Amino acid sequence: MSTSLIVHQLNKKLLDNVSVAVSQSSEAVNINSYSLYAMQYDWVGYAGTTIIRLEISCNGTSWVELDKYNILTANDSRMLNIEKAGYAWIRVRVEDDGLGVGTITATLNGKVL
């Protein structure tokens, strides 16, 4: 019987308690060395029109949307779990109409099998 040992490798905040009132992108993170990763968004005190996008790239310069989520509640969380990603880079983009209030944190957790 074979067993796989999952080793925790990365726990990084891409956005750390930033205002949703300003549209912005996180830094790009290279995920080539991870077998799987999870992205968690946590927001508090929210009101307005804000979209969270998880963007991916093979070259780190041109970006494609993997996931899009419209924030609808004042305080909540969302998590994505991704295995065997065929791309090299990820980043988080927050887009707001300029009227939003509240803060968001986006945490990347990478693991190696």
N, C-alpha and C positions, 0 to 999 in steps of 0.2 A: 504494500500500500504506500503510495507516495503522498506526501503532504507538501504544501507550499507555505513558506514562511513569508509573510508580508512585513516589510521593513518600512517604518515611517521615515521619510526623507525630508519633507518640506512642510512647513506651516507658515505661510507668508500672507500678510495683509496687503492686498493690492490697493485698496482704498481703506483708510483708517478714520472713521468717524467724520467724513467729509460732508459738506453741505450739498443737498440735492438741488439747490437753487442755481447752480452753475453747471453747465454741460462740460464734461471732462472725460478723458481716458486715463486709465491707470498706465503704469509702465508695462511694457511687454516682457513676458517671462518665457524663457526657453524651457520646454517640458520634455525634451528629447530623452532624458535619462529616467523618466517615470513610466511605469507600466500602467498606472491608473491615477486619476486625480479627481478631487471633488472641489467644487466651488460653492461657497456659502455666502449669501447676501443677508445682512441683518439691517433693518432700518427702524428708526424711532422718530416720533413726532411728525410724521409725514402728513402733508396736505398738498395737493396740486396735481400736476400732470407730468409724471416722470417715467421714463423707460430705462430699464437696465438691459444692456446687450453684452453677451459673451461673444467676443470676436476671436477668430482663429486665422493663422497664416502659416504658410510653408516657408516664406522668406523674411518675415518680420517687417515688411514694408507695405504690402497690400493686404487688406483685411476683408474677411468674409464673416457674416453673422452666423453663429451656431445656435444661439438662443436669444429670444427677445421676451421680456416680461414687463408688463405694465403694473406699476405699484398702485394698489387700490385701497390699502388699509393703512391706518396710522402707525401701527407697530406690528412687524411680522418678520418672517424669514423665508428664504427659498434656498434649496440645495439641488445641485446637479452632480451626478456621479458618472464619470466618463472612463471607460476602459478602452485600451488599445487605440489611442488617438494616432492617426496617420499624419498629423501636422506637427509643426515644431514649436509654434509660438501661440500664446494666448494673451488677451488683455480684456479688461472690463471697461465698458463705456456707459456713462450715465448721461442721459439727454433730458433736459427740462425746458419748459417754456419760459423760464425766468421768474415764475410766480410761485414755485414750489418752496416748501419749508420742510425742515427735518434733516436728518443725517443718515448716512449709509456707511457700512463697513463691508468689504468684500474680502473673504479669506480663501486662499488657495491651499489645499492640502494634497501633497503628492506622495505616492508610495511606489515601492518597487517590489515585485514578486520574486 
